[in-house]
Amino acid sequence: MIIIKGNNPRKIDKIWELVKKEHTGKKIAIIGYSGGIPHNFIRAKQIPAYETMTMQSTIEDLTRFLKETKDRFEAIILYIDCESHLIESIKETTKSYKEKFILTVYDETIYEQVID
């Protein structure tokens, strides 16, 4: 899992740089909270976007999404800017899947990439 920490909403540009290095973009999905995904950027890259997550049930929503889309994507961007305390739960939820995951985490630092 690649974790992107920061508080700049334009960090999607940094995420796209990572995606371009390893994937074509055709088998990538981005999921997030309702109204949280920068759709103008996503449309330009032609990535399917799913706003199916809720802050109250992040782990349950993620589990359901992964079961419904199993083996459809080679990478999934979790554009949710979650709190740091959710990282371990999300890693546990995604560990049995073969897809590569990129997770955004809200952090006061400007931008930091962590490969875990």
Long-range contacts (C-beta under 8 A, 24 or more apart in sequence): 1-90, 1-91, 1-94, 1-100, 1-101, 1-102, 1-103, 1-115, 1-116, 2-100, 2-101, 2-102, 2-103, 2-113, 2-114, 2-115, 2-116, 3-87, 3-102, 3-103, 3-104, 3-105, 3-113, 3-114, 3-115, 3-116, 4-102, 4-103, 4-104, 4-105, 4-111, 4-112, 4-113, 4-114, 5-104, 5-105, 5-106, 5-107, 5-109, 5-111, 5-112, 5-113, 5-114, 6-104, 6-106, 6-107, 6-109, 6-110, 6-111, 6-112, 7-106, 7-107, 7-108, 7-109, 7-110, 8-110, 8-111, 9-38, 11-104, 11-111, 12-38, 12-41, 12-79, 13-41, 14-111, 14-113, 15-77, 15-79, 15-102, 15-104, 16-41, 16-45, 18-102, 18-113, 19-75, 19-77, 19-102, 22-75, 22-100, 23-74, 23-75, 23-100, 27-72, 27-73, 27-74, 27-75, 28-73, 28-74, 28-75, 28-76, 28-77, 29-69, 29-72, 29-73, 29-75, 29-76, 29-77, 30-76, 30-77, 30-79, 31-62, 31-65, 31-76, 31-77, 31-78, 31-79, 31-80, 32-78, 32-79, 32-80, 33-80, 36-79, 36-80, 36-81, 37-79, 47-77, 53-80, 58-82, 58-86, 58-90, 59-86, 59-89, 59-90, 59-93, 62-90, 62-93, 62-94, 63-93, 66-93, 66-94, 66-97, 70-97, 71-98, 73-99, 74-99, 74-100, 75-99, 75-100, 75-101, 75-102, 76-100, 76-101, 76-102, 77-101, 77-102, 77-104, 78-102, 78-103, 78-104, 79-104, 80-104, 81-105, 81-106, 82-106, 91-116
